[in-house]
Amino acid sequence: MPSNSGSFTPSSPPQDETDSARTRKPDNTAFKQQRLPAWQPILTAKSVLPGFFVISVIFIPLGIVLLLASNDIVEVSQEYTTCTSTGNVSCDQLRSNRSSEAMQESCTCSFNITVPAMTGEVFVYYGLTNFFQNHRRYVKSRDDVQLNGQSVSAATISTDCEPYDKVNDTFYYAPAGAIANSLFNDTFAIQNADGNNLTISRTGIAWPTDKNQKFNNPNSFANTVKPLYWQKPVTELDTDAANDGYENEGLIVWMRTAAFPTFRKPYGRITGGLQSGIYTVTVDYNFPVTSYDGTKRIILTTTSWIGGKNIFLGVGYIVVGALCFATAVALCVVHNITKKKSATTVPR
């Protein structure tokens, strides 16, 4: 019989287990063993309160400057959705009828707008409401290869442009897609009190990168037709050859889709400013809006070093600065109260 005395020596683990345990052990380095020096800021009243006060001192004056600069901008707008022609024809109802006969029938209306004195360059904008240029399928419905002037055909037009891509296998729309097909095509003519027409320049309103890089005319517009809802082809958008075709700045501005359903886009520029008075705006009414409960308006505005009129940035800076100042004052009060309590507390 085996003896019960003596020591018991356990068997050693298999070689593969020791190798596995050894490989799982991190290297004995300062980084892997977390022995690197570390610094953690300790937030105290002396370190936090000055930061709040500095932010308030910077933001509040900056917001006031931005607000004053925005208030110096002169802007006037006039809605003309329900404008009627001289023959007492409702242009919006006529354009809401999408028949070919109604689309070919012209409709011109006029209205007065009271303009204060404007100095410098005056920008003319058109504004739309309830028009969703940010719809996913609408945004995709364009052919950038075509707009860049590269050679395309009815067979190579992007399928994202359907059903506004081609008429048949031979002719295709120029430009193709839903964005181009819905181009804002109202035209404005502005007369002063003396009956003289103001010169509205339709150039200098698009982004230079769009104008010089993204939009170019092809060598030929052969085998192309005008979009379905256009009154004239793309080669007749402007009498100026440098502002015609795909390089037309009105088209370029429209192709840069808006982020919100209420937006404005530049239409043109008036140099030399405007005198105060009543001006007559004559509109060649082509763009329908009442079918989707939208409205449209014309805006005349000046600019400053901050751009167009917008009080949001100035108000935002003032509000943030005021909140930081109020927070700093509240923290100061709390800090003083707790400091006095700790000083008067008698330890047991």
Buried (B, 14 or more C-beta within 10 A) or exposed (E): EEEEEEEEEEEEEEEEEEEEEEEEEEEEEEEEEEEEEEEEEEEEBEEBBEEBBEBBEEBBEBBBEBBEBBEEBBBBBBEBBEBBBEEEBBBBBBBBEEEEEBBEEEBBBBBEBEBEEBEEBBBBBBBBBEBEBEEEEBBEBBBEEBBBBEEBBBEEBBEBBBEBBBEEEEBBBBBBBBBBBBBBBBBBBBBBEEEEEBEBBBBBBBEEEBBEEBBBBBEEBEBBBBBBBBEEBBBEBBEEEEBBBBBBBBBBBBBEBBEEBEBBBBBBBBEEEBEEEEBBBBBBBBBBBBEEEBBBBBBBBBBBEBEBBEBEBBBBBBEBBBBBBEBBBEBBEEBEEEEEEEEEEEEE
